[in-house]
């Protein structure tokens, strides 16, 4: 019996070895870019070249086509090795491509059993090809610079969580719209600048990282993020600011009728720590942080109202307000709700608790 189990284990190991492929015999694509320029589609692939030891060097393949569907085969025709998509970490869309719609790519990715649902997506201000070229040229030992940039900003800074699974969920949901990280070219560097917004599958605008912090709070997924607040001009270096770090935030939505119209109240409770602040806020016998707290509450409420109005003007719902209203409404009608949505009265109410930490400067 024991010998039989040993033979079975050996056969399983041999079977696994038979299907394996040496890493130097395949082209492992880790990042892809899609652009639409001059009436043609451009596909760009970034792959690592493995050198002696752990070092890798990013390299690129690029091709053009009148259709988007044969970009991968055309890339394969330029590669000396078989193209492998199993390690794909990021798909980057150029803005013009994203304006035309991205479902032909996202649906294809969803059907591809080699691609994980946690694949990251993003939008480039101009050309995805140029942004990937910059990332490849400036990260000689890190072929995953852009994916790592997204992940660390989701975990510790102001970017709401996004990936292929969440994009498709928000796209197919009748009560929300998808969004993605938004990148810009800054000189010779690629920089994360905020969140790209979609109506259905088409890019319609973007918001800054400062506003994406508000999105993160309103989506109820944040334990991190930073917010800079102007507090006066008493310092020697001009305008004084307080840097606040979000520790915990929880939104609560309430849907009600006020006379002949609906109202959405949004209650947000934030616990924040002070990371940096001007030294004059530490004056003995004065609770100047009470003024900072009130100022932060007013500013956040103002900026949230502005953000809601922007979404309503664009007729997009990245925060999933429709999903919330559907959850508390019998016989919810998507068409009727979104006809009312641009004029919906949305009232944010913010409460801030500040923990005194950090060192005055």
ZAMARGU-4260 file (C-alpha; in steps of 0.2 Angstrom, whole numbers, plus 5000, padded with zeros to 4 digits):
<rodrens>
0) 5000/5000/5000 | 5014/5012/5005 | 5023/5008/4989 | 5008/5011/4978 | 5006/5028/4986
5) 5024/5032/4982 | 5022/5027/4964 | 5006/5038/4963 | 5015/5053/4970 | 5029/5050/4958
10) 5017/5049/4943 | 5009/5066/4949 | 5026/5074/4950 | 5031/5068/4933 | 5014/5074/4926
15) 5017/5091/4933 | 5034/5092/4926 | 5028/5087/4909 | 5017/5102/4907 | 5029/5115/4914
20) 5038/5127/4903 | 5056/5134/4906 | 5055/5152/4910 | 5068/5156/4896 | 5057/5148/4883
25) 5042/5159/4884 | 5039/5178/4883 | 5030/5183/4900 | 5020/5198/4897 | 5017/5208/4913
30) 5009/5224/4907 | 4999/5228/4891 | 4994/5245/4884 | 4980/5249/4871 | 4979/5265/4861
35) 4969/5272/4847 | 4979/5284/4836 | 4976/5290/4818 | 4962/5278/4815 | 4972/5262/4820
40) 4974/5253/4836 | 4991/5251/4845 | 4995/5237/4857 | 5011/5238/4868 | 5017/5223/4879
45) 5031/5225/4893 | 5040/5209/4897 | 5055/5205/4908 | 5072/5199/4901 | 5080/5188/4914
50) 5098/5190/4917 | 5110/5181/4928 | 5104/5180/4946 | 5088/5189/4951 | 5090/5205/4940
55) 5078/5208/4926 | 5077/5221/4912 | 5060/5227/4905 | 5058/5226/4886 | 5044/5231/4875
60) 5034/5224/4860 | 5023/5235/4850 | 5011/5233/4835 | 4997/5241/4826 | 4981/5235/4818
65) 4964/5241/4811 | 4955/5231/4824 | 4958/5228/4842 | 4955/5209/4841 | 4971/5203/4833
70) 4984/5214/4843 | 4990/5199/4853 | 4992/5188/4838 | 5002/5202/4829 | 5013/5204/4845
75) 5016/5185/4845 | 5022/5187/4826 | 5035/5199/4832 | 5041/5188/4847 | 5055/5174/4845
80) 5046/5165/4860 | 5028/5160/4863 | 5018/5175/4872 | 5012/5170/4889 | 4998/5180/4898
85) 4997/5171/4914 | 5008/5184/4924 | 4999/5199/4917 | 4997/5212/4931 | 4991/5228/4922
90) 4981/5234/4907 | 4983/5252/4903 | 4971/5261/4891 | 4976/5277/4882 | 4963/5291/4885
95) 4957/5291/4867 | 4955/5272/4867 | 4945/5273/4884 | 4934/5286/4877 | 4928/5274/4863
100) 4924/5260/4876 | 4935/5246/4884 | 4922/5232/4885 | 4930/5223/4870 | 4946/5221/4881
105) 4938/5218/4898 | 4926/5205/4892 | 4940/5196/4883 | 4950/5196/4899 | 4935/5190/4909
110) 4934/5175/4897 | 4953/5171/4898 | 4956/5158/4911 | 4974/5162/4911 | 4971/5180/4918
115) 4966/5182/4936 | 4951/5193/4942 | 4963/5204/4952 | 4972/5210/4937 | 4974/5229/4938
120) 4967/5241/4925 | 4971/5260/4922 | 4970/5275/4910 | 4984/5285/4904 | 4982/5304/4901
125) 4988/5303/4883 | 4997/5287/4876 | 4998/5271/4885 | 5013/5266/4875 | 5022/5282/4880
130) 5018/5279/4898 | 5024/5261/4898 | 5040/5266/4888 | 5044/5278/4902 | 5040/5265/4916
135) 5051/5253/4907 | 5066/5265/4905 | 5066/5272/4922 | 5064/5255/4932 | 5078/5245/4926
140) 5076/5232/4940 | 5057/5233/4943 | 5046/5228/4928 | 5031/5230/4939 | 5033/5248/4944
145) 5015/5254/4938 | 5006/5239/4947 | 5016/5242/4963 | 5012/5260/4962 | 4993/5257/4961
150) 4994/5244/4975 | 5004/5254/4988 | 4992/5269/4985 | 4977/5258/4988 | 4984/5251/5004
155) 4991/5266/5012 | 4986/5282/5002 | 4971/5290/4993 | 4967/5278/4979 | 4950/5268/4980
160) 4952/5249/4977 | 4951/5244/4959 | 4954/5228/4948 | 4946/5218/4934 | 4933/5210/4945
165) 4928/5226/4953 | 4927/5235/4936 | 4916/5221/4929 | 4905/5221/4945 | 4902/5240/4944
170) 4900/5239/4925 | 4886/5226/4925 | 4877/5233/4941 | 4862/5243/4937 | 4866/5255/4951
175) 4884/5260/4949 | 4898/5265/4936 | 4916/5259/4936 | 4932/5269/4939 | 4951/5266/4937
180) 4967/5273/4942 | 4972/5288/4931 | 4991/5291/4926 | 4999/5306/4919 | 5016/5309/4911
185) 5027/5321/4921 | 5043/5325/4912 | 5052/5308/4911 | 5041/5300/4925 | 5024/5291/4925
190) 5014/5298/4940 | 4997/5292/4948 | 4986/5308/4947 | 4969/5302/4953 | 4954/5292/4947
195) 4947/5290/4929 | 4928/5290/4928 | 4917/5279/4916 | 4899/5280/4910 | 4896/5262/4906
200) 4912/5257/4898 | 4917/5274/4891 | 4929/5287/4899 | 4921/5303/4903 | 4932/5312/4915
205) 4944/5311/4930 | 4946/5318/4948 | 4962/5322/4957 | 4970/5311/4971 | 4963/5324/4984
210) 4945/5320/4978 | 4949/5301/4976 | 4952/5302/4995 | 4934/5308/4997 | 4928/5294/4986
215) 4938/5281/4996 | 4929/5288/5012 | 4912/5288/5004 | 4914/5270/4997 | 4917/5265/5015
220) 4934/5256/5012 | 4947/5267/5020 | 4958/5265/5035 | 4972/5275/5027 | 4974/5291/5017
225) 4981/5309/5019 | 4972/5325/5018 | 4980/5343/5019 | 4971/5357/5027 | 4975/5376/5026
230) 4975/5383/5043 | 4982/5401/5042 | 4997/5412/5038 | 5006/5414/5055 | 5021/5404/5050
235) 5038/5411/5043 | 5036/5401/5027 | 5019/5408/5021 | 5003/5398/5021 | 5002/5385/5036
240) 4994/5368/5033 | 4990/5353/5044 | 4993/5336/5037 | 4979/5324/5043 | 4980/5305/5041
245) 4964/5295/5041 | 4963/5281/5053 | 4945/5275/5051 | 4930/5282/5042 | 4913/5275/5040
250) 4899/5283/5029 | 4880/5280/5032 | 4867/5284/5019 | 4849/5288/5023 | 4836/5289/5009
255) 4820/5299/5012 | 4807/5310/5005 | 4806/5328/5008 | 4790/5335/5002 | 4788/5331/4984
260) 4807/5326/4981 | 4819/5313/4987 | 4834/5318/4998 | 4850/5308/5001 | 4858/5312/5018
265) 4876/5306/5019 | 4883/5305/5037 | 4902/5302/5038 | 4912/5300/5054 | 4931/5301/5052
270) 4944/5297/5065 | 4960/5306/5060 | 4978/5308/5067 | 4988/5324/5065 | 5004/5320/5056
275) 5012/5337/5054 | 5006/5354/5060 | 5013/5372/5063 | 5020/5375/5080 | 5008/5389/5084
280) 4994/5377/5086 | 5002/5370/5102 | 5000/5386/5112 | 4997/5382/5131 | 4980/5385/5137
285) 4972/5386/5120 | 4963/5372/5111 | 4967/5378/5093 | 4964/5360/5086 | 4945/5363/5090
290) 4946/5376/5076 | 4955/5364/5065 | 4942/5351/5068 | 4928/5363/5063 | 4937/5369/5048
295) 4940/5352/5042 | 4922/5347/5044 | 4916/5362/5034 | 4929/5359/5020 | 4925/5341/5018
300) 4907/5344/5017 | 4910/5358/5004 | 4921/5347/4994 | 4909/5332/4995 | 4895/5343/4989
305) 4906/5348/4974 | 4911/5330/4970 | 4893/5324/4971 | 4888/5339/4959 | 4902/5334/4947
310) 4896/5316/4947 | 4878/5322/4944 | 4883/5334/4930 | 4892/5319/4921 | 4877/5308/4924
315) 4889/5295/4932 | 4887/5285/4949 | 4905/5279/4954 | 4899/5278/4972 | 4885/5266/4969
320) 4871/5277/4976 | 4859/5268/4964 | 4864/5252/4972 | 4861/5259/4989 | 4844/5266/4985
325) 4839/5249/4976 | 4843/5240/4993 | 4831/5251/5002 | 4817/5253/4989 | 4804/5240/4983
330) 4802/5239/4965 | 4817/5250/4961 | 4817/5257/4943 | 4834/5261/4937 | 4828/5272/4922
335) 4817/5282/4934 | 4830/5284/4947 | 4843/5290/4935 | 4831/5302/4927 | 4830/5310/4944
340) 4848/5308/4949 | 4856/5324/4941 | 4844/5335/4952 | 4845/5324/4967 | 4847/5333/4984
345) 4863/5325/4992 | 4867/5332/5009 | 4884/5327/5016 | 4886/5328/5035 | 4904/5326/5042
350) 4910/5323/5060 | 4929/5323/5063 | 4938/5316/5078 | 4956/5322/5079 | 4969/5312/5089
355) 4984/5324/5093 | 5000/5315/5086 | 5015/5320/5076 | 5028/5334/5079 | 5024/5352/5077
360) 5035/5361/5065
</rodrens>
